[in-house]
């Protein structure tokens, strides 16, 4: 499983450990990933995603998974998140056609 956020695309960064004597050794900064279940209001079910803590705050700020995915760029989303986004768009189009 890759260490990449499924919604924002955040991944590992590299840098240096710096000791008191200023010795530098390479290290990796890993994103704070959490396995969470986010509810989709349009589809009426939950989706299990591996997202960063920052992405979870962004989802809450924008008002839920549906609204977050509507504004998200397709290049940043994982394959799983893209499928969810397309299913939400399809269900919205069907709801508009029926009303």
Jmol script that loads the backbone (N, CA, C; Angstrom):
load data "model"
ATOM      1  N   UNK A   1       0.843  -1.174   0.000  1.00  0.00           N
ATOM      2  CA  UNK A   1       0.000   0.000   0.000  1.00  0.00           C
ATOM      3  C   UNK A   1       0.891   1.241   0.000  1.00  0.00           C
ATOM      4  N   UNK A   2       0.651   2.160  -0.912  1.00  0.00           N
ATOM      5  CA  UNK A   2       1.507   3.335  -0.996  1.00  0.00           C
ATOM      6  C   UNK A   2       1.176   4.332   0.110  1.00  0.00           C
ATOM      7  N   UNK A   3       2.164   5.098   0.458  1.00  0.00           N
ATOM      8  CA  UNK A   3       1.998   6.120   1.492  1.00  0.00           C
ATOM      9  C   UNK A   3       1.602   7.434   0.818  1.00  0.00           C
ATOM     10  N   UNK A   4       0.394   7.447   0.246  1.00  0.00           N
ATOM     11  CA  UNK A   4      -0.085   8.621  -0.455  1.00  0.00           C
ATOM     12  C   UNK A   4      -1.553   8.842  -0.111  1.00  0.00           C
ATOM     13  N   UNK A   5      -1.912  10.089   0.152  1.00  0.00           N
ATOM     14  CA  UNK A   5      -3.295  10.433   0.473  1.00  0.00           C
ATOM     15  C   UNK A   5      -4.156  10.249  -0.773  1.00  0.00           C
ATOM     16  N   UNK A   6      -5.322   9.604  -0.619  1.00  0.00           N
ATOM     17  CA  UNK A   6      -6.183   9.325  -1.761  1.00  0.00           C
ATOM     18  C   UNK A   6      -6.937  10.555  -2.252  1.00  0.00           C
ATOM     19  N   UNK A   7      -7.074  11.584  -1.423  1.00  0.00           N
ATOM     20  CA  UNK A   7      -7.829  12.764  -1.824  1.00  0.00           C
ATOM     21  C   UNK A   7      -6.953  13.934  -2.244  1.00  0.00           C
ATOM     22  N   UNK A   8      -5.833  14.155  -1.566  1.00  0.00           N
ATOM     23  CA  UNK A   8      -4.998  15.316  -1.867  1.00  0.00           C
ATOM     24  C   UNK A   8      -3.731  14.961  -2.620  1.00  0.00           C
ATOM     25  N   UNK A   9      -3.349  13.687  -2.648  1.00  0.00           N
ATOM     26  CA  UNK A   9      -2.141  13.280  -3.333  1.00  0.00           C
ATOM     27  C   UNK A   9      -0.861  13.533  -2.559  1.00  0.00           C
ATOM     28  N   UNK A  10      -0.968  13.910  -1.287  1.00  0.00           N
ATOM     29  CA  UNK A  10       0.231  14.146  -0.489  1.00  0.00           C
ATOM     30  C   UNK A  10       0.992  12.852  -0.302  1.00  0.00           C
ATOM     31  N   UNK A  11       2.315  12.917  -0.469  1.00  0.00           N
ATOM     32  CA  UNK A  11       3.154  11.748  -0.326  1.00  0.00           C
ATOM     33  C   UNK A  11       4.382  12.064   0.513  1.00  0.00           C
ATOM     34  N   UNK A  12       5.318  11.109   0.609  1.00  0.00           N
ATOM     35  CA  UNK A  12       6.525  11.330   1.397  1.00  0.00           C
ATOM     36  C   UNK A  12       7.404  12.429   0.804  1.00  0.00           C
ATOM     37  N   UNK A  13       8.067  13.165   1.687  1.00  0.00           N
ATOM     38  CA  UNK A  13       9.063  14.158   1.282  1.00  0.00           C
ATOM     39  C   UNK A  13      10.395  13.727   1.873  1.00  0.00           C
ATOM     40  N   UNK A  14      11.476  14.223   1.328  1.00  0.00           N
ATOM     41  CA  UNK A  14      12.785  13.863   1.857  1.00  0.00           C
ATOM     42  C   UNK A  14      13.464  15.104   2.420  1.00  0.00           C
ATOM     43  N   UNK A  15      14.376  14.858   3.352  1.00  0.00           N
ATOM     44  CA  UNK A  15      15.098  15.949   3.988  1.00  0.00           C
ATOM     45  C   UNK A  15      16.272  15.407   4.765  1.00  0.00           C
ATOM     46  N   UNK A  16      16.716  16.149   5.737  1.00  0.00           N
ATOM     47  CA  UNK A  16      17.883  15.777   6.525  1.00  0.00           C
ATOM     48  C   UNK A  16      17.553  15.687   8.007  1.00  0.00           C
ATOM     49  N   UNK A  17      18.141  14.703   8.700  1.00  0.00           N
ATOM     50  CA  UNK A  17      18.249  14.741  10.144  1.00  0.00           C
ATOM     51  C   UNK A  17      19.489  15.576  10.442  1.00  0.00           C
ATOM     52  N   UNK A  18      19.379  16.554  11.304  1.00  0.00           N
ATOM     53  CA  UNK A  18      20.526  17.391  11.628  1.00  0.00           C
ATOM     54  C   UNK A  18      20.825  17.214  13.106  1.00  0.00           C
ATOM     55  N   UNK A  19      22.037  16.718  13.396  1.00  0.00           N
ATOM     56  CA  UNK A  19      22.427  16.491  14.785  1.00  0.00           C
ATOM     57  C   UNK A  19      22.917  17.801  15.408  1.00  0.00           C
ATOM     58  N   UNK A  20      23.203  17.741  16.698  1.00  0.00           N
ATOM     59  CA  UNK A  20      23.716  18.911  17.409  1.00  0.00           C
ATOM     60  C   UNK A  20      25.045  19.378  16.808  1.00  0.00           C
ATOM     61  N   UNK A  21      25.831  18.434  16.294  1.00  0.00           N
ATOM     62  CA  UNK A  21      27.121  18.754  15.674  1.00  0.00           C
ATOM     63  C   UNK A  21      26.964  19.110  14.195  1.00  0.00           C
ATOM     64  N   UNK A  22      25.722  19.294  13.751  1.00  0.00           N
ATOM     65  CA  UNK A  22      25.382  19.648  12.369  1.00  0.00           C
ATOM     66  C   UNK A  22      25.733  18.555  11.355  1.00  0.00           C
ATOM     67  N   UNK A  23      25.788  17.295  11.797  1.00  0.00           N
ATOM     68  CA  UNK A  23      25.934  16.173  10.868  1.00  0.00           C
ATOM     69  C   UNK A  23      24.581  15.941  10.208  1.00  0.00           C
ATOM     70  N   UNK A  24      24.600  15.778   8.894  1.00  0.00           N
ATOM     71  CA  UNK A  24      23.344  15.610   8.160  1.00  0.00           C
ATOM     72  C   UNK A  24      23.250  14.204   7.569  1.00  0.00           C
ATOM     73  N   UNK A  25      22.126  13.560   7.834  1.00  0.00           N
ATOM     74  CA  UNK A  25      21.826  12.259   7.232  1.00  0.00           C
ATOM     75  C   UNK A  25      20.440  12.346   6.615  1.00  0.00           C
ATOM     76  N   UNK A  26      20.247  11.653   5.513  1.00  0.00           N
ATOM     77  CA  UNK A  26      18.977  11.738   4.794  1.00  0.00           C
ATOM     78  C   UNK A  26      17.875  11.004   5.563  1.00  0.00           C
ATOM     79  N   UNK A  27      16.664  11.523   5.441  1.00  0.00           N
ATOM     80  CA  UNK A  27      15.498  10.905   6.068  1.00  0.00           C
ATOM     81  C   UNK A  27      14.276  11.189   5.225  1.00  0.00           C
ATOM     82  N   UNK A  28      13.156  10.526   5.567  1.00  0.00           N
ATOM     83  CA  UNK A  28      11.881  10.742   4.881  1.00  0.00           C
ATOM     84  C   UNK A  28      10.863  11.294   5.854  1.00  0.00           C
ATOM     85  N   UNK A  29      10.089  12.260   5.380  1.00  0.00           N
ATOM     86  CA  UNK A  29       8.965  12.790   6.146  1.00  0.00           C
ATOM     87  C   UNK A  29       7.702  12.161   5.567  1.00  0.00           C
ATOM     88  N   UNK A  30       7.038  11.320   6.342  1.00  0.00           N
ATOM     89  CA  UNK A  30       5.860  10.611   5.859  1.00  0.00           C
ATOM     90  C   UNK A  30       4.589  11.375   6.216  1.00  0.00           C
ATOM     91  N   UNK A  31       3.576  11.354   5.356  1.00  0.00           N
ATOM     92  CA  UNK A  31       2.318  12.029   5.674  1.00  0.00           C
ATOM     93  C   UNK A  31       1.565  11.289   6.783  1.00  0.00           C
ATOM     94  N   UNK A  32       0.756  12.027   7.519  1.00  0.00           N
ATOM     95  CA  UNK A  32      -0.036  11.467   8.616  1.00  0.00           C
ATOM     96  C   UNK A  32      -1.305  10.856   8.033  1.00  0.00           C
ATOM     97  N   UNK A  33      -1.226   9.582   7.615  1.00  0.00           N
ATOM     98  CA  UNK A  33      -2.348   8.914   6.957  1.00  0.00           C
ATOM     99  C   UNK A  33      -3.206   8.158   7.962  1.00  0.00           C
ATOM    100  N   UNK A  34      -4.513   8.239   7.766  1.00  0.00           N
ATOM    101  CA  UNK A  34      -5.476   7.539   8.603  1.00  0.00           C
ATOM    102  C   UNK A  34      -6.490   6.834   7.711  1.00  0.00           C
ATOM    103  N   UNK A  35      -6.885   5.640   8.120  1.00  0.00           N
ATOM    104  CA  UNK A  35      -7.930   4.897   7.405  1.00  0.00           C
ATOM    105  C   UNK A  35      -9.268   5.344   7.986  1.00  0.00           C
ATOM    106  N   UNK A  36     -10.059   6.062   7.185  1.00  0.00           N
ATOM    107  CA  UNK A  36     -11.327   6.579   7.675  1.00  0.00           C
ATOM    108  C   UNK A  36     -12.455   6.188   6.727  1.00  0.00           C
ATOM    109  N   UNK A  37     -13.658   6.137   7.265  1.00  0.00           N
ATOM    110  CA  UNK A  37     -14.847   5.900   6.463  1.00  0.00           C
ATOM    111  C   UNK A  37     -15.600   7.213   6.342  1.00  0.00           C
ATOM    112  N   UNK A  38     -15.727   7.703   5.119  1.00  0.00           N
ATOM    113  CA  UNK A  38     -16.433   8.957   4.856  1.00  0.00           C
ATOM    114  C   UNK A  38     -17.774   8.643   4.210  1.00  0.00           C
ATOM    115  N   UNK A  39     -18.813   9.348   4.666  1.00  0.00           N
ATOM    116  CA  UNK A  39     -20.163   9.112   4.180  1.00  0.00           C
ATOM    117  C   UNK A  39     -20.470  10.014   2.991  1.00  0.00           C
ATOM    118  N   UNK A  40     -21.050   9.434   1.950  1.00  0.00           N
ATOM    119  CA  UNK A  40     -21.516  10.189   0.800  1.00  0.00           C
ATOM    120  C   UNK A  40     -23.026  10.388   0.937  1.00  0.00           C
ATOM    121  N   UNK A  41     -23.453  11.646   0.939  1.00  0.00           N
ATOM    122  CA  UNK A  41     -24.884  11.935   1.066  1.00  0.00           C
ATOM    123  C   UNK A  41     -25.625  11.589  -0.225  1.00  0.00           C
ATOM    124  N   UNK A  42     -24.994  11.818  -1.362  1.00  0.00           N
ATOM    125  CA  UNK A  42     -25.649  11.562  -2.647  1.00  0.00           C
ATOM    126  C   UNK A  42     -25.861  10.069  -2.885  1.00  0.00           C
ATOM    127  N   UNK A  43     -24.871   9.258  -2.495  1.00  0.00           N
ATOM    128  CA  UNK A  43     -24.973   7.813  -2.729  1.00  0.00           C
ATOM    129  C   UNK A  43     -25.553   7.065  -1.536  1.00  0.00           C
ATOM    130  N   UNK A  44     -25.592   7.697  -0.379  1.00  0.00           N
ATOM    131  CA  UNK A  44     -26.188   7.083   0.800  1.00  0.00           C
ATOM    132  C   UNK A  44     -25.390   5.936   1.388  1.00  0.00           C
ATOM    133  N   UNK A  45     -24.073   5.973   1.252  1.00  0.00           N
ATOM    134  CA  UNK A  45     -23.236   4.918   1.822  1.00  0.00           C
ATOM    135  C   UNK A  45     -21.870   5.481   2.188  1.00  0.00           C
ATOM    136  N   UNK A  46     -21.096   4.672   2.902  1.00  0.00           N
ATOM    137  CA  UNK A  46     -19.771   5.090   3.333  1.00  0.00           C
ATOM    138  C   UNK A  46     -18.688   4.494   2.461  1.00  0.00           C
ATOM    139  N   UNK A  47     -17.561   5.193   2.381  1.00  0.00           N
ATOM    140  CA  UNK A  47     -16.411   4.731   1.615  1.00  0.00           C
ATOM    141  C   UNK A  47     -15.183   4.771   2.503  1.00  0.00           C
ATOM    142  N   UNK A  48     -14.425   3.670   2.495  1.00  0.00           N
ATOM    143  CA  UNK A  48     -13.220   3.570   3.306  1.00  0.00           C
ATOM    144  C   UNK A  48     -12.052   4.121   2.492  1.00  0.00           C
ATOM    145  N   UNK A  49     -11.419   5.180   2.992  1.00  0.00           N
ATOM    146  CA  UNK A  49     -10.319   5.830   2.294  1.00  0.00           C
ATOM    147  C   UNK A  49      -9.133   6.003   3.224  1.00  0.00           C
ATOM    148  N   UNK A  50      -7.940   6.016   2.656  1.00  0.00           N
ATOM    149  CA  UNK A  50      -6.717   6.269   3.422  1.00  0.00           C
ATOM    150  C   UNK A  50      -6.286   7.701   3.115  1.00  0.00           C
ATOM    151  N   UNK A  51      -6.614   8.628   4.029  1.00  0.00           N
ATOM    152  CA  UNK A  51      -6.375  10.043   3.764  1.00  0.00           C
ATOM    153  C   UNK A  51      -5.547  10.663   4.877  1.00  0.00           C
ATOM    154  N   UNK A  52      -4.948  11.811   4.589  1.00  0.00           N
ATOM    155  CA  UNK A  52      -4.136  12.523   5.570  1.00  0.00           C
ATOM    156  C   UNK A  52      -5.051  13.294   6.524  1.00  0.00           C
ATOM    157  N   UNK A  53      -4.497  13.665   7.671  1.00  0.00           N
ATOM    158  CA  UNK A  53      -5.255  14.433   8.657  1.00  0.00           C
ATOM    159  C   UNK A  53      -5.649  15.792   8.088  1.00  0.00           C
ATOM    160  N   UNK A  54      -4.780  16.383   7.272  1.00  0.00           N
ATOM    161  CA  UNK A  54      -5.087  17.670   6.649  1.00  0.00           C
ATOM    162  C   UNK A  54      -6.258  17.526   5.675  1.00  0.00           C
ATOM    163  N   UNK A  55      -6.314  16.417   4.943  1.00  0.00           N
ATOM    164  CA  UNK A  55      -7.418  16.182   4.006  1.00  0.00           C
ATOM    165  C   UNK A  55      -8.729  15.988   4.758  1.00  0.00           C
ATOM    166  N   UNK A  56      -8.676  15.333   5.909  1.00  0.00           N
ATOM    167  CA  UNK A  56      -9.883  15.137   6.715  1.00  0.00           C
ATOM    168  C   UNK A  56     -10.450  16.473   7.176  1.00  0.00           C
ATOM    169  N   UNK A  57      -9.572  17.394   7.577  1.00  0.00           N
ATOM    170  CA  UNK A  57     -10.016  18.738   7.972  1.00  0.00           C
ATOM    171  C   UNK A  57     -10.594  19.480   6.773  1.00  0.00           C
ATOM    172  N   UNK A  58      -9.995  19.300   5.596  1.00  0.00           N
ATOM    173  CA  UNK A  58     -10.494  19.959   4.387  1.00  0.00           C
ATOM    174  C   UNK A  58     -11.876  19.440   4.006  1.00  0.00           C
ATOM    175  N   UNK A  59     -12.093  18.137   4.155  1.00  0.00           N
ATOM    176  CA  UNK A  59     -13.405  17.550   3.861  1.00  0.00           C
ATOM    177  C   UNK A  59     -14.450  18.138   4.803  1.00  0.00           C
ATOM    178  N   UNK A  60     -14.126  18.243   6.086  1.00  0.00           N
ATOM    179  CA  UNK A  60     -15.059  18.830   7.049  1.00  0.00           C
ATOM    180  C   UNK A  60     -15.324  20.301   6.732  1.00  0.00           C
ATOM    181  N   UNK A  61     -14.284  21.026   6.334  1.00  0.00           N
ATOM    182  CA  UNK A  61     -14.411  22.462   6.056  1.00  0.00           C
ATOM    183  C   UNK A  61     -15.310  22.715   4.846  1.00  0.00           C
ATOM    184  N   UNK A  62     -15.177  21.876   3.821  1.00  0.00           N
ATOM    185  CA  UNK A  62     -15.964  22.061   2.598  1.00  0.00           C
ATOM    186  C   UNK A  62     -17.383  21.533   2.717  1.00  0.00           C
ATOM    187  N   UNK A  63     -17.682  20.774   3.766  1.00  0.00           N
ATOM    188  CA  UNK A  63     -19.055  20.339   3.977  1.00  0.00           C
ATOM    189  C   UNK A  63     -19.347  18.911   3.586  1.00  0.00           C
ATOM    190  N   UNK A  64     -18.349  18.045   3.569  1.00  0.00           N
ATOM    191  CA  UNK A  64     -18.589  16.638   3.299  1.00  0.00           C
ATOM    192  C   UNK A  64     -17.831  16.143   2.085  1.00  0.00           C
ATOM    193  N   UNK A  65     -17.872  14.826   1.937  1.00  0.00           N
ATOM    194  CA  UNK A  65     -17.126  14.167   0.857  1.00  0.00           C
ATOM    195  C   UNK A  65     -17.618  14.592  -0.518  1.00  0.00           C
ATOM    196  N   UNK A  66     -18.923  14.710  -0.694  1.00  0.00           N
ATOM    197  CA  UNK A  66     -19.487  15.056  -2.001  1.00  0.00           C
ATOM    198  C   UNK A  66     -18.999  16.422  -2.473  1.00  0.00           C
ATOM    199  N   UNK A  67     -19.048  17.401  -1.600  1.00  0.00           N
ATOM    200  CA  UNK A  67     -18.633  18.758  -1.969  1.00  0.00           C
ATOM    201  C   UNK A  67     -17.121  18.842  -2.159  1.00  0.00           C
ATOM    202  N   UNK A  68     -16.372  18.077  -1.366  1.00  0.00           N
ATOM    203  CA  UNK A  68     -14.916  18.072  -1.528  1.00  0.00           C
ATOM    204  C   UNK A  68     -14.530  17.519  -2.895  1.00  0.00           C
ATOM    205  N   UNK A  69     -15.133  16.391  -3.271  1.00  0.00           N
ATOM    206  CA  UNK A  69     -14.794  15.763  -4.550  1.00  0.00           C
ATOM    207  C   UNK A  69     -15.250  16.600  -5.736  1.00  0.00           C
ATOM    208  N   UNK A  70     -16.318  17.367  -5.564  1.00  0.00           N
ATOM    209  CA  UNK A  70     -16.801  18.215  -6.661  1.00  0.00           C
ATOM    210  C   UNK A  70     -15.769  19.278  -7.018  1.00  0.00           C
ATOM    211  N   UNK A  71     -15.039  19.782  -6.019  1.00  0.00           N
ATOM    212  CA  UNK A  71     -14.046  20.834  -6.266  1.00  0.00           C
ATOM    213  C   UNK A  71     -12.642  20.283  -6.495  1.00  0.00           C
ATOM    214  N   UNK A  72     -12.408  19.012  -6.207  1.00  0.00           N
ATOM    215  CA  UNK A  72     -11.060  18.442  -6.285  1.00  0.00           C
ATOM    216  C   UNK A  72     -10.635  18.237  -7.738  1.00  0.00           C
ATOM    217  N   UNK A  73      -9.324  18.390  -7.975  1.00  0.00           N
ATOM    218  CA  UNK A  73      -8.765  18.150  -9.305  1.00  0.00           C
ATOM    219  C   UNK A  73      -8.601  16.647  -9.516  1.00  0.00           C
ATOM    220  N   UNK A  74      -8.906  16.200 -10.720  1.00  0.00           N
ATOM    221  CA  UNK A  74      -8.826  14.771 -11.024  1.00  0.00           C
ATOM    222  C   UNK A  74      -7.396  14.243 -10.957  1.00  0.00           C
ATOM    223  N   UNK A  75      -6.404  15.092 -11.210  1.00  0.00           N
ATOM    224  CA  UNK A  75      -5.009  14.647 -11.202  1.00  0.00           C
ATOM    225  C   UNK A  75      -4.522  14.302  -9.805  1.00  0.00           C
ATOM    226  N   UNK A  76      -5.110  14.917  -8.767  1.00  0.00           N
ATOM    227  CA  UNK A  76      -4.688  14.661  -7.392  1.00  0.00           C
ATOM    228  C   UNK A  76      -5.362  13.437  -6.791  1.00  0.00           C
ATOM    229  N   UNK A  77      -6.515  13.046  -7.325  1.00  0.00           N
ATOM    230  CA  UNK A  77      -7.292  11.962  -6.742  1.00  0.00           C
ATOM    231  C   UNK A  77      -6.751  10.598  -7.150  1.00  0.00           C
ATOM    232  N   UNK A  78      -6.929   9.611  -6.264  1.00  0.00           N
ATOM    233  CA  UNK A  78      -6.554   8.232  -6.587  1.00  0.00           C
ATOM    234  C   UNK A  78      -7.626   7.628  -7.487  1.00  0.00           C
ATOM    235  N   UNK A  79      -7.353   6.432  -7.999  1.00  0.00           N
ATOM    236  CA  UNK A  79      -8.327   5.753  -8.868  1.00  0.00           C
ATOM    237  C   UNK A  79      -9.631   5.489  -8.125  1.00  0.00           C
ATOM    238  N   UNK A  80      -9.518   5.079  -6.862  1.00  0.00           N
ATOM    239  CA  UNK A  80     -10.694   4.793  -6.044  1.00  0.00           C
ATOM    240  C   UNK A  80     -11.533   6.061  -5.847  1.00  0.00           C
ATOM    241  N   UNK A  81     -10.869   7.180  -5.538  1.00  0.00           N
ATOM    242  CA  UNK A  81     -11.578   8.441  -5.324  1.00  0.00           C
ATOM    243  C   UNK A  81     -12.214   8.940  -6.620  1.00  0.00           C
ATOM    244  N   UNK A  82     -11.563   8.707  -7.755  1.00  0.00           N
ATOM    245  CA  UNK A  82     -12.150   9.107  -9.039  1.00  0.00           C
ATOM    246  C   UNK A  82     -13.430   8.343  -9.335  1.00  0.00           C
ATOM    247  N   UNK A  83     -13.452   7.049  -9.008  1.00  0.00           N
ATOM    248  CA  UNK A  83     -14.667   6.259  -9.199  1.00  0.00           C
ATOM    249  C   UNK A  83     -15.812   6.800  -8.350  1.00  0.00           C
ATOM    250  N   UNK A  84     -15.485   7.180  -7.107  1.00  0.00           N
ATOM    251  CA  UNK A  84     -16.505   7.736  -6.214  1.00  0.00           C
ATOM    252  C   UNK A  84     -17.023   9.057  -6.775  1.00  0.00           C
ATOM    253  N   UNK A  85     -16.108   9.901  -7.262  1.00  0.00           N
ATOM    254  CA  UNK A  85     -16.496  11.211  -7.811  1.00  0.00           C
ATOM    255  C   UNK A  85     -17.426  11.045  -9.011  1.00  0.00           C
ATOM    256  N   UNK A  86     -17.106  10.100  -9.889  1.00  0.00           N
ATOM    257  CA  UNK A  86     -17.940   9.878 -11.077  1.00  0.00           C
ATOM    258  C   UNK A  86     -19.299   9.304 -10.699  1.00  0.00           C
ATOM    259  N   UNK A  87     -19.340   8.443  -9.680  1.00  0.00           N
ATOM    260  CA  UNK A  87     -20.620   7.881  -9.229  1.00  0.00           C
ATOM    261  C   UNK A  87     -21.501   8.967  -8.615  1.00  0.00           C
ATOM    262  N   UNK A  88     -20.890   9.897  -7.886  1.00  0.00           N
ATOM    263  CA  UNK A  88     -21.649  11.005  -7.291  1.00  0.00           C
ATOM    264  C   UNK A  88     -22.195  11.912  -8.385  1.00  0.00           C
ATOM    265  N   UNK A  89     -21.362  12.210  -9.386  1.00  0.00           N
ATOM    266  CA  UNK A  89     -21.818  13.056 -10.495  1.00  0.00           C
ATOM    267  C   UNK A  89     -22.947  12.384 -11.266  1.00  0.00           C
ATOM    268  N   UNK A  90     -22.842  11.072 -11.458  1.00  0.00           N
ATOM    269  CA  UNK A  90     -23.882  10.335 -12.176  1.00  0.00           C
ATOM    270  C   UNK A  90     -25.198  10.328 -11.399  1.00  0.00           C
ATOM    271  N   UNK A  91     -25.121  10.138 -10.079  1.00  0.00           N
ATOM    272  CA  UNK A  91     -26.351  10.122  -9.274  1.00  0.00           C
ATOM    273  C   UNK A  91     -26.989  11.508  -9.245  1.00  0.00           C
ATOM    274  N   UNK A  92     -26.166  12.568  -9.261  1.00  0.00           N
ATOM    275  CA  UNK A  92     -26.702  13.933  -9.306  1.00  0.00           C
ATOM    276  C   UNK A  92     -27.391  14.217 -10.618  1.00  0.00           C
ATOM    277  N   UNK A  93     -26.827  13.717 -11.715  1.00  0.00           N
ATOM    278  CA  UNK A  93     -27.439  13.915 -13.029  1.00  0.00           C
ATOM    279  C   UNK A  93     -28.766  13.164 -13.124  1.00  0.00           C
ATOM    280  N   UNK A  94     -28.829  11.957 -12.525  1.00  0.00           N
ATOM    281  CA  UNK A  94     -30.077  11.197 -12.541  1.00  0.00           C
ATOM    282  C   UNK A  94     -31.138  11.892 -11.693  1.00  0.00           C
ATOM    283  N   UNK A  95     -30.742  12.472 -10.564  1.00  0.00           N
ATOM    284  CA  UNK A  95     -31.702  13.159  -9.711  1.00  0.00           C
ATOM    285  C   UNK A  95     -32.273  14.392 -10.401  1.00  0.00           C
ATOM    286  N   UNK A  96     -31.413  15.107 -11.169  1.00  0.00           N
ATOM    287  CA  UNK A  96     -31.894  16.288 -11.894  1.00  0.00           C
ATOM    288  C   UNK A  96     -32.832  15.893 -13.031  1.00  0.00           C
ATOM    289  N   UNK A  97     -32.560  14.759 -13.675  1.00  0.00           N
ATOM    290  CA  UNK A  97     -33.402  14.305 -14.774  1.00  0.00           C
ATOM    291  C   UNK A  97     -34.788  13.891 -14.293  1.00  0.00           C
ATOM    292  N   UNK A  98     -34.850  13.320 -13.088  1.00  0.00           N
ATOM    293  CA  UNK A  98     -36.134  12.882 -12.554  1.00  0.00           C
ATOM    294  C   UNK A  98     -36.991  14.037 -12.057  1.00  0.00           C
ATOM    295  N   UNK A  99     -36.374  15.118 -11.642  1.00  0.00           N
ATOM    296  CA  UNK A  99     -37.176  16.248 -11.097  1.00  0.00           C
ATOM    297  C   UNK A  99     -37.485  17.292 -12.131  1.00  0.00           C
TER     298      UNK A  99
END
end "model"
wireframe off; spacefill off
backbone 0.3
color backbone group
